[in-house]
Amino acid sequence: MPAYIIAQIDVHNAEQYKAYTLLTPDAIKKYGGKFIVRNGDKETLEGEEVTKRMVVIEFPDMDTGRAFYNSEEYTAAKELRRGAAEGTFLLIDGV
């Protein structure tokens, strides 16, 4: 069953954050993942307005999503993100 990493990210330093975004696609691909949502236009239809960057990544299953998040490749990317952005990352089973 597919699983998804859903992230809401508040970027404080766009230049530093760009270095992070350059590393992540290869790491995601290595673990069989693919971007479903990578920011783009958004519209809050109900509730408090969402202004943070939104990202949804699909993985084959929860174990693979977890392996990606804890991998050497993504750990290096997370170091680049530190100080440039703060976010909430959620790993969730699909249907």
C-alpha positions, 0 to 999 in steps of 0.5 A: 500500500502506498505511503506519503510524506506530507510536509508543511514548510516555512522557508526563512532563507530561500537561497539556502533552501534551494540547495536542499531542494537540489539534493532531495529529488535523487534521494527520493527517486532512490527509494522509489518515491515521487513528488505528488505535490511540490508547492504550486498554487494553493487555495484554502477552501476552509479553516485557517489560511495555509501559507506554508510550502506544501509537499507530498511525496509518494513511496511504495510503503511506510517502511520505504518512506521511513528508510528514505527519511532516515537515509544518509542521502536525506540526512545530508539534505536535512542538514542543508535545510536546517536554519533555512526552513522549519517544517512539519513532516508526516508519514502516513499510509495511503488507501 
